[in-house]
């Protein structure tokens, strides 16, 4: 089951989006649970008790707290939720970069566009469920792929940099077999998660936390193509 939240202070718009999501779920043969919220504050109140939403469809222009403000609060606590902004104004689009919004939908929302975004959201959610199973010191740990920023070789060990750092005695080639299309090998000693990339230059890849990863000669065009294809 997919759990979606819609937050909009216009009841007609909220019902309109809800009905299209229900129709999409029926066509895709997917079970969808939809919660409705008339304000940013009402969503935050519920979110304190219930954080297992897969996606948030969020109107930008609301009452005291805007959709952008709400998105920032949610993103601080939840890196995996898919955020889709709904707005009637193009000038708000730049606001979404800080919260890694999946998409913007312009009002009046077209059914075809919403369905396309829903399919992308489900694809992203599926990607987040993938994980590496790592055995270290007699323990087995599950590291979700979406948490991994990059991997690097240090002597005979590969270090995985995520919420925490993990090292294990494997080759980068072996680790790469367990990854998906989000990951790109930039150098013989590095693999990066394209979802964390901020900037690509001819010789480096800069992550959002300002970590600088070397980029081997001849890979600039390939990593740009991979980056565009991934997102």
Phi and psi in degrees as GROMACS dihedral restraints (atoms count N, CA, C in turn):
[ dihedral_restraints ]
;  ai    aj    ak    al  type     phi  dphi    fc
    3     4     5     6     1  -102.1    20    10
    4     5     6     7     1   134.7    20    10
    6     7     8     9     1  -110.2    20    10
    7     8     9    10     1   113.3    20    10
    9    10    11    12     1  -113.6    20    10
   10    11    12    13     1   146.4    20    10
   12    13    14    15     1  -120.8    20    10
   13    14    15    16     1   139.1    20    10
   15    16    17    18     1  -119.8    20    10
   16    17    18    19     1   125.9    20    10
   18    19    20    21     1  -122.1    20    10
   19    20    21    22     1   111.0    20    10
   21    22    23    24     1  -156.1    20    10
   22    23    24    25     1   133.0    20    10
   24    25    26    27     1   -86.0    20    10
   25    26    27    28     1     2.3    20    10
   27    28    29    30     1  -104.0    20    10
   28    29    30    31     1   105.8    20    10
   30    31    32    33     1   -54.6    20    10
   31    32    33    34     1   -39.3    20    10
   33    34    35    36     1   -65.2    20    10
   34    35    36    37     1   -41.1    20    10
   36    37    38    39     1   -66.9    20    10
   37    38    39    40     1   -39.1    20    10
   39    40    41    42     1   -62.7    20    10
   40    41    42    43     1   -47.7    20    10
   42    43    44    45     1   -65.1    20    10
   43    44    45    46     1   -38.0    20    10
   45    46    47    48     1   -59.9    20    10
   46    47    48    49     1   -47.6    20    10
   48    49    50    51     1   -66.4    20    10
   49    50    51    52     1   -43.5    20    10
   51    52    53    54     1   -58.3    20    10
   52    53    54    55     1   -47.0    20    10
   54    55    56    57     1   -63.8    20    10
   55    56    57    58     1   -36.8    20    10
   57    58    59    60     1   -70.0    20    10
   58    59    60    61     1   -35.2    20    10
   60    61    62    63     1   -67.1    20    10
   61    62    63    64     1   -42.2    20    10
   63    64    65    66     1   -59.7    20    10
   64    65    66    67     1   -45.3    20    10
   66    67    68    69     1   -63.0    20    10
   67    68    69    70     1   -40.9    20    10
   69    70    71    72     1   -62.4    20    10
   70    71    72    73     1   -45.0    20    10
   72    73    74    75     1   -59.8    20    10
   73    74    75    76     1   -39.5    20    10
   75    76    77    78     1   -65.7    20    10
   76    77    78    79     1   -40.5    20    10
   78    79    80    81     1   -67.1    20    10
   79    80    81    82     1   -34.7    20    10
   81    82    83    84     1   -88.5    20    10
   82    83    84    85     1    -3.0    20    10
   84    85    86    87     1    58.6    20    10
   85    86    87    88     1    44.1    20    10
   87    88    89    90     1  -117.4    20    10
   88    89    90    91     1   141.9    20    10
   90    91    92    93     1   -86.8    20    10
   91    92    93    94     1   123.8    20    10
   93    94    95    96     1  -126.2    20    10
   94    95    96    97     1   129.4    20    10
   96    97    98    99     1  -107.9    20    10
   97    98    99   100     1   122.7    20    10
   99   100   101   102     1  -118.1    20    10
  100   101   102   103     1   127.2    20    10
  102   103   104   105     1  -109.4    20    10
  103   104   105   106     1   141.5    20    10
  105   106   107   108     1  -112.2    20    10
  106   107   108   109     1   139.4    20    10
  108   109   110   111     1  -137.6    20    10
  109   110   111   112     1   129.6    20    10
  111   112   113   114     1   -86.4    20    10
  112   113   114   115     1    -2.2    20    10
  114   115   116   117     1  -159.4    20    10
  115   116   117   118     1   162.3    20    10
  117   118   119   120     1   -63.1    20    10
  118   119   120   121     1   -39.4    20    10
  120   121   122   123     1   -64.1    20    10
  121   122   123   124     1   -40.7    20    10
  123   124   125   126     1   -66.3    20    10
  124   125   126   127     1   -35.6    20    10
  126   127   128   129     1   -66.5    20    10
  127   128   129   130     1   -46.0    20    10
  129   130   131   132     1   -60.5    20    10
  130   131   132   133     1   -37.6    20    10
  132   133   134   135     1   -61.7    20    10
  133   134   135   136     1   -45.7    20    10
  135   136   137   138     1   -69.7    20    10
  136   137   138   139     1   -34.0    20    10
  138   139   140   141     1   -66.8    20    10
  139   140   141   142     1   -26.5    20    10
  141   142   143   144     1   -60.4    20    10
  142   143   144   145     1   -32.7    20    10
  144   145   146   147     1   -98.8    20    10
  145   146   147   148     1   -20.7    20    10
  147   148   149   150     1  -142.6    20    10
  148   149   150   151     1   100.3    20    10
  150   151   152   153     1  -108.4    20    10
  151   152   153   154     1     8.6    20    10
  153   154   155   156     1   -92.6    20    10
  154   155   156   157     1    41.3    20    10
  156   157   158   159     1   -82.6    20    10
  157   158   159   160     1   140.3    20    10
  159   160   161   162     1   -85.8    20    10
  160   161   162   163     1   -34.1    20    10
  162   163   164   165     1  -148.7    20    10
  163   164   165   166     1   148.5    20    10
  165   166   167   168     1  -125.4    20    10
  166   167   168   169     1   118.5    20    10
  168   169   170   171     1   -98.7    20    10
  169   170   171   172     1   117.3    20    10
  171   172   173   174     1  -130.1    20    10
  172   173   174   175     1   117.7    20    10
  174   175   176   177     1   -69.4    20    10
  175   176   177   178     1   141.0    20    10
  177   178   179   180     1   -84.7    20    10
  178   179   180   181     1   -45.5    20    10
  180   181   182   183     1   -90.2    20    10
  181   182   183   184     1    95.2    20    10
  183   184   185   186     1  -124.7    20    10
  184   185   186   187     1  -162.8    20    10
  186   187   188   189     1   -68.5    20    10
  187   188   189   190     1  -121.0    20    10
  189   190   191   192     1   -66.2    20    10
  190   191   192   193     1   -39.8    20    10
  192   193   194   195     1  -106.6    20    10
  193   194   195   196     1   124.7    20    10
  195   196   197   198     1   -78.4    20    10
  196   197   198   199     1   166.3    20    10
  198   199   200   201     1   -62.8    20    10
  199   200   201   202     1   -33.9    20    10
  201   202   203   204     1   -66.0    20    10
  202   203   204   205     1   -43.7    20    10
  204   205   206   207     1   -61.4    20    10
  205   206   207   208     1   -43.2    20    10
  207   208   209   210     1   -62.5    20    10
  208   209   210   211     1   -44.3    20    10
  210   211   212   213     1   -59.1    20    10
  211   212   213   214     1   -39.7    20    10
  213   214   215   216     1   -65.2    20    10
  214   215   216   217     1   -40.4    20    10
  216   217   218   219     1   -65.7    20    10
  217   218   219   220     1   -42.2    20    10
  219   220   221   222     1   -67.0    20    10
  220   221   222   223     1   -43.6    20    10
  222   223   224   225     1   -64.5    20    10
  223   224   225   226     1   -31.6    20    10
  225   226   227   228     1   -61.3    20    10
  226   227   228   229     1   -29.9    20    10
  228   229   230   231     1   -99.3    20    10
  229   230   231   232     1   -23.6    20    10
  231   232   233   234     1  -138.8    20    10
  232   233   234   235     1   109.6    20    10
  234   235   236   237     1   -86.7    20    10
  235   236   237   238     1   -11.4    20    10
  237   238   239   240     1  -103.6    20    10
  238   239   240   241     1   -19.2    20    10
  240   241   242   243     1   -63.2    20    10
  241   242   243   244     1   138.4    20    10
  243   244   245   246     1   -85.9    20    10
  244   245   246   247     1   122.8    20    10
  246   247   248   249     1  -108.3    20    10
  247   248   249   250     1   125.1    20    10
  249   250   251   252     1  -121.3    20    10
  250   251   252   253     1   118.4    20    10
  252   253   254   255     1   -85.6    20    10
  253   254   255   256     1   143.3    20    10
  255   256   257   258     1  -121.9    20    10
  256   257   258   259     1   122.9    20    10
  258   259   260   261     1  -150.4    20    10
  259   260   261   262     1   158.1    20    10
  261   262   263   264     1  -100.9    20    10
  262   263   264   265     1     2.7    20    10
  264   265   266   267     1  -129.9    20    10
  265   266   267   268     1   125.9    20    10
  267   268   269   270     1   -64.2    20    10
  268   269   270   271     1   -28.7    20    10
  270   271   272   273     1   -66.8    20    10
  271   272   273   274     1   -13.1    20    10
  273   274   275   276     1   -84.2    20    10
  274   275   276   277     1    -8.5    20    10
  276   277   278   279     1   -59.7    20    10
  277   278   279   280     1   -38.6    20    10
  279   280   281   282     1   -64.1    20    10
  280   281   282   283     1   -20.4    20    10
  282   283   284   285     1   -66.1    20    10
  283   284   285   286     1   -21.1    20    10
  285   286   287   288     1   -80.3    20    10
  286   287   288   289     1   -13.6    20    10
  288   289   290   291     1   -63.0    20    10
  289   290   291   292     1   -38.4    20    10
  291   292   293   294     1   -66.6    20    10
  292   293   294   295     1   -25.9    20    10
  294   295   296   297     1  -107.2    20    10
  295   296   297   298     1     9.1    20    10
  297   298   299   300     1    53.6    20    10
  298   299   300   301     1    51.5    20    10
  300   301   302   303     1   -63.5    20    10
  301   302   303   304     1   141.4    20    10
  303   304   305   306     1   -69.1    20    10
  304   305   306   307     1   -39.9    20    10
  306   307   308   309     1  -167.8    20    10
  307   308   309   310     1   163.4    20    10
  309   310   311   312     1  -112.4    20    10
  310   311   312   313     1   136.5    20    10
  312   313   314   315     1  -115.6    20    10
  313   314   315   316     1   125.3    20    10
  315   316   317   318     1   -89.5    20    10
  316   317   318   319     1   134.6    20    10
  318   319   320   321     1   -75.4    20    10
  319   320   321   322     1   144.1    20    10
  321   322   323   324     1   -71.0    20    10
  322   323   324   325     1   132.3    20    10
  324   325   326   327     1   -70.1    20    10
  325   326   327   328     1   129.4    20    10
  327   328   329   330     1   -86.2    20    10
  328   329   330   331     1   139.5    20    10
  330   331   332   333     1   -57.1    20    10
  331   332   333   334     1   -45.2    20    10
  333   334   335   336     1   -62.1    20    10
  334   335   336   337     1   -40.9    20    10
  336   337   338   339     1   -68.0    20    10
  337   338   339   340     1   -42.5    20    10
  339   340   341   342     1   -62.0    20    10
  340   341   342   343     1   -42.9    20    10
  342   343   344   345     1   -63.7    20    10
  343   344   345   346     1   -37.7    20    10
  345   346   347   348     1   -62.6    20    10
  346   347   348   349     1   -43.0    20    10
  348   349   350   351     1   -67.4    20    10
  349   350   351   352     1   -38.9    20    10
  351   352   353   354     1   -61.6    20    10
  352   353   354   355     1   -41.9    20    10
  354   355   356   357     1   -63.9    20    10
  355   356   357   358     1   -39.9    20    10
  357   358   359   360     1   -64.9    20    10
  358   359   360   361     1   -40.7    20    10
  360   361   362   363     1   -62.0    20    10
  361   362   363   364     1   -45.1    20    10
  363   364   365   366     1   -63.5    20    10
  364   365   366   367     1   -38.8    20    10
  366   367   368   369     1   -62.4    20    10
  367   368   369   370     1   -44.4    20    10
  369   370   371   372     1   -63.6    20    10
  370   371   372   373     1   -41.9    20    10
  372   373   374   375     1   -61.1    20    10
  373   374   375   376     1   -41.9    20    10
  375   376   377   378     1   -62.6    20    10
  376   377   378   379     1   -38.4    20    10
  378   379   380   381     1   -64.2    20    10
  379   380   381   382     1   -35.7    20    10
  381   382   383   384     1   -70.0    20    10
  382   383   384   385     1   -20.2    20    10
  384   385   386   387     1   -77.1    20    10
  385   386   387   388     1   -17.3    20    10
  387   388   389   390     1   -73.1    20    10
  388   389   390   391     1   147.2    20    10
  390   391   392   393     1  -152.9    20    10
  391   392   393   394     1   158.7    20    10
  393   394   395   396     1   -94.3    20    10
  394   395   396   397     1   136.3    20    10
  396   397   398   399     1  -100.7    20    10
  397   398   399   400     1   116.9    20    10
  399   400   401   402     1  -116.5    20    10
  400   401   402   403     1   133.6    20    10
  402   403   404   405     1  -107.2    20    10
  403   404   405   406     1   125.2    20    10
  405   406   407   408     1  -150.4    20    10
  406   407   408   409     1   126.5    20    10
  408   409   410   411     1    53.5    20    10
  409   410   411   412     1    41.9    20    10
  411   412   413   414     1    79.9    20    10
  412   413   414   415     1     3.5    20    10
  414   415   416   417     1  -115.1    20    10
  415   416   417   418     1   147.9    20    10
  417   418   419   420     1  -108.8    20    10
  418   419   420   421     1   124.5    20    10
  420   421   422   423     1  -117.4    20    10
  421   422   423   424     1   142.9    20    10
  423   424   425   426     1  -103.7    20    10
  424   425   426   427     1   117.8    20    10
  426   427   428   429     1  -114.1    20    10
  427   428   429   430     1   105.9    20    10
  429   430   431   432     1   -57.5    20    10
  430   431   432   433     1   138.6    20    10
  432   433   434   435     1   -60.6    20    10
  433   434   435   436     1   -35.2    20    10
  435   436   437   438     1   -67.9    20    10
  436   437   438   439     1   -16.0    20    10
  438   439   440   441     1   -85.1    20    10
  439   440   441   442     1   -17.6    20    10
  441   442   443   444     1   -79.0    20    10
  442   443   444   445     1   119.8    20    10
  444   445   446   447     1   -82.9    20    10
  445   446   447   448     1   -48.3    20    10
  447   448   449   450     1  -163.7    20    10
  448   449   450   451     1   166.6    20    10
  450   451   452   453     1  -125.3    20    10
  451   452   453   454     1   147.6    20    10
  453   454   455   456     1  -143.5    20    10
  454   455   456   457     1   147.8    20    10
  456   457   458   459     1   -87.8    20    10
  457   458   459   460     1   130.9    20    10
  459   460   461   462     1  -131.5    20    10
  460   461   462   463     1   104.5    20    10
  462   463   464   465     1    57.9    20    10
  463   464   465   466     1  -120.3    20    10
  465   466   467   468     1   -97.7    20    10
  466   467   468   469     1    13.0    20    10
  468   469   470   471     1  -120.6    20    10
  469   470   471   472     1   148.1    20    10
  471   472   473   474     1  -104.3    20    10
  472   473   474   475     1   127.9    20    10
  474   475   476   477     1  -104.0    20    10
  475   476   477   478     1   127.1    20    10
  477   478   479   480     1   -98.3    20    10
  478   479   480   481     1   123.1    20    10
  480   481   482   483     1  -102.9    20    10
  481   482   483   484     1   108.9    20    10
  483   484   485   486     1  -133.5    20    10
  484   485   486   487     1  -136.6    20    10
  486   487   488   489     1   -62.6    20    10
  487   488   489   490     1   -33.6    20    10
  489   490   491   492     1  -128.8    20    10
  490   491   492   493     1   167.2    20    10
  492   493   494   495     1  -100.5    20    10
  493   494   495   496     1   134.7    20    10
  495   496   497   498     1  -128.0    20    10
  496   497   498   499     1   138.7    20    10
  498   499   500   501     1  -123.1    20    10
  499   500   501   502     1   140.8    20    10
  501   502   503   504     1  -149.9    20    10
  502   503   504   505     1   157.8    20    10
  504   505   506   507     1   -86.6    20    10
  505   506   507   508     1    84.2    20    10
  507   508   509   510     1  -144.2    20    10
  508   509   510   511     1   163.0    20    10
  510   511   512   513     1   -88.2    20    10
  511   512   513   514     1   159.6    20    10
  513   514   515   516     1   -64.5    20    10
  514   515   516   517     1   -34.1    20    10
  516   517   518   519     1   -62.7    20    10
  517   518   519   520     1   -43.1    20    10
  519   520   521   522     1   -63.8    20    10
  520   521   522   523     1   -41.9    20    10
  522   523   524   525     1   -64.7    20    10
  523   524   525   526     1   -37.7    20    10
  525   526   527   528     1   -61.3    20    10
  526   527   528   529     1   -26.7    20    10
  528   529   530   531     1   -67.4    20    10
  529   530   531   532     1   -21.7    20    10
  531   532   533   534     1   -96.9    20    10
  532   533   534   535     1     4.0    20    10
  534   535   536   537     1   -99.1    20    10
  535   536   537   538     1   177.2    20    10
  537   538   539   540     1  -124.7    20    10
  538   539   540   541     1  -165.1    20    10
  540   541   542   543     1   -69.6    20    10
  541   542   543   544     1    -8.1    20    10
  543   544   545   546     1   -70.7    20    10
  544   545   546   547     1   -17.8    20    10
  546   547   548   549     1  -105.3    20    10
  547   548   549   550     1   142.4    20    10
  549   550   551   552     1  -137.5    20    10
  550   551   552   553     1   131.5    20    10
  552   553   554   555     1   -84.9    20    10
  553   554   555   556     1   110.0    20    10
  555   556   557   558     1   -86.9    20    10
  556   557   558   559     1   -17.0    20    10
  558   559   560   561     1  -164.4    20    10
  559   560   561   562     1   161.5    20    10
  561   562   563   564     1   -61.3    20    10
  562   563   564   565     1   -17.9    20    10
  564   565   566   567     1  -112.9    20    10
  565   566   567   568     1     3.8    20    10
  567   568   569   570     1  -140.4    20    10
  568   569   570   571     1   140.5    20    10
  570   571   572   573     1  -127.3    20    10
  571   572   573   574     1   133.5    20    10
  573   574   575   576     1  -117.0    20    10
  574   575   576   577     1   151.2    20    10
  576   577   578   579     1   -88.0    20    10
  577   578   579   580     1   115.8    20    10
  579   580   581   582     1   -62.3    20    10
  580   581   582   583     1   -21.1    20    10
  582   583   584   585     1   -67.8    20    10
  583   584   585   586     1   -16.9    20    10
  585   586   587   588     1  -103.4    20    10
  586   587   588   589     1     4.4    20    10
  588   589   590   591     1   -79.4    20    10
  589   590   591   592     1   131.7    20    10
  591   592   593   594     1  -101.0    20    10
  592   593   594   595     1   -39.5    20    10
  594   595   596   597     1  -153.5    20    10
  595   596   597   598     1   144.6    20    10
  597   598   599   600     1  -122.2    20    10
  598   599   600   601     1   126.3    20    10
  600   601   602   603     1  -114.3    20    10
  601   602   603   604     1  -178.6    20    10
  603   604   605   606     1   -64.2    20    10
  604   605   606   607     1   -26.3    20    10
  606   607   608   609     1  -126.4    20    10
  607   608   609   610     1    -4.8    20    10
  609   610   611   612     1  -143.6    20    10
  610   611   612   613     1   160.8    20    10
  612   613   614   615     1  -121.8    20    10
  613   614   615   616     1   123.0    20    10
  615   616   617   618     1  -103.3    20    10
  616   617   618   619     1   124.3    20    10
  618   619   620   621     1   -85.5    20    10
  619   620   621   622     1   169.8    20    10
  621   622   623   624     1   -66.7    20    10
  622   623   624   625     1   -22.4    20    10
  624   625   626   627     1   -91.8    20    10
  625   626   627   628     1    13.2    20    10
  627   628   629   630     1    74.9    20    10
  628   629   630   631     1     7.3    20    10
  630   631   632   633     1   -63.8    20    10
  631   632   633   634     1   134.2    20    10
  633   634   635   636     1  -106.9    20    10
  634   635   636   637     1   122.2    20    10
  636   637   638   639     1  -111.3    20    10
  637   638   639   640     1   134.3    20    10
  639   640   641   642     1   -68.5    20    10
  640   641   642   643     1   144.8    20    10
  642   643   644   645     1  -117.9    20    10
  643   644   645   646     1   120.2    20    10
  645   646   647   648     1   -65.9    20    10
  646   647   648   649     1   152.3    20    10
  648   649   650   651     1   -59.8    20    10
  649   650   651   652     1   136.6    20    10
  651   652   653   654     1    90.8    20    10
  652   653   654   655     1    -1.7    20    10
  654   655   656   657     1  -103.5    20    10
  655   656   657   658     1    -0.7    20    10
  657   658   659   660     1   -59.5    20    10
  658   659   660   661     1   -50.2    20    10
  660   661   662   663     1   -65.9    20    10
  661   662   663   664     1   -39.5    20    10
  663   664   665   666     1   -65.4    20    10
  664   665   666   667     1   -41.9    20    10
  666   667   668   669     1   -70.7    20    10
  667   668   669   670     1   -33.7    20    10
  669   670   671   672     1   -65.2    20    10
  670   671   672   673     1   -40.8    20    10
  672   673   674   675     1   -64.1    20    10
  673   674   675   676     1   -42.5    20    10
  675   676   677   678     1   -64.3    20    10
  676   677   678   679     1   -39.3    20    10
  678   679   680   681     1   -64.3    20    10
  679   680   681   682     1   -45.4    20    10
  681   682   683   684     1   -65.0    20    10
  682   683   684   685     1   -42.1    20    10
  684   685   686   687     1   -66.7    20    10
  685   686   687   688     1   -33.5    20    10
  687   688   689   690     1   -72.8    20    10
  688   689   690   691     1   -29.5    20    10
